Structure formats: C-alpha cells, structure tokens
Amino acid sequence: MKQEYNLSEKQQFLLDFWHDKASPEGWVDKSHVCLQALSKISPNLILLKSVGNDAWEFTLVGTGIVEEYCQDFTGCLIDDIPFDQCKTLYQETMNHSRRAVVPHIIQGDFCYDKNGFLQANEVSIPVSDNGEGVTHVLIVCDIKRGQEIRSLYVPDKPNEFSYEISPYRC
C-alpha cells in the first residue's frame, strides 16, 4: 500500500528529482546536484558533506535558510552550529541517510513560551560523489509557523523540541 505524505511543492520537487536521478543503490550522483537543475528550490536547500569520523560539513545553505537562522552555516560542521536542537536533528538525519539509502521525511517541532511554535518540514536525499556510498545529503526545508511570525532561534530559543525522521516509501 502506498503511503501518503503531506508534502509541500518544494519537497515533492526534490523527491521527483530523486526519482529521476537515483542510482539502483538509492543515491543521486553528485554530478546531478547543480543549482541550475534545482533553482526552483535553491533558497531552501542545504547540502552536507561527510568529512570523516561522522563529521558533516554544510557546503551549501540556501538564502531562505540563512534568513531563517539569521546566520550562514556554510563551511561549518554540524557540531559547530550554536543550536543544540538543530545539531541533534541534522546528525540524526545523517545517521538515517547512511543506514537506509533512501530519501527521508523529517519533521522538527520547536515550541516556545512566547510566539507559538515553528515546524521544520524537510525531505533529504542521499548523494554520492564516489559511487561507493553516501558522501553528501541534500535537504529541502520548509517552515510552518504558528501564531506570530518569528525566526527559528531569534529572539529566544525553543523550550520544547521533538522530531521524527522516517524513510520515504514510494
């Protein structure tokens, strides 16, 4: 039975890209990951690269994501970002992507004492630059807000956080 997902247009675009470009092993070859092909969703893209010993570097952070965080993480490792909840979410996404070489549906809920909540809805796809395994993970992120418009961590940090990461089933 086909599972139904409540995906945004951007998330569906990335999944369609994966369906079109994925190898039999489940990853997209890095040569296909170019901003021209992904221009429709580029402001919401994040590309992480494995740099060994379970460390991952942000090699691309779209302008929409930079605006959301009020900070550009391009060139930073996951462990270098100052937001504990996001460190957890990104590290777990990388772990899931290595274990199951399929796209993943990710939802992070950030609740605040003031100004309601934010929900980060993401889709990740595995990418390989060597044809031997997952070397990169490409993520598209959409933010849903409750109550007042706010940024993810500005002006205050969330007081509650939960997340779910599920393998995509076609």
Protein Blocks (a to p, Z undefined) as FASTA:
>chain_A
ZZdddddfklmmmmmmmmmmpcfkopacfklmcfklmmmmmmmgccdddebjhiacdfbd
cfklmmmnopafehiafklpcbfklmmmmmmmmmmmmmmgcddddddddddfbgpiaddd
dddddddfklpacfbdcdddddddehjaddfklcbdcfbdcdddddddZZ
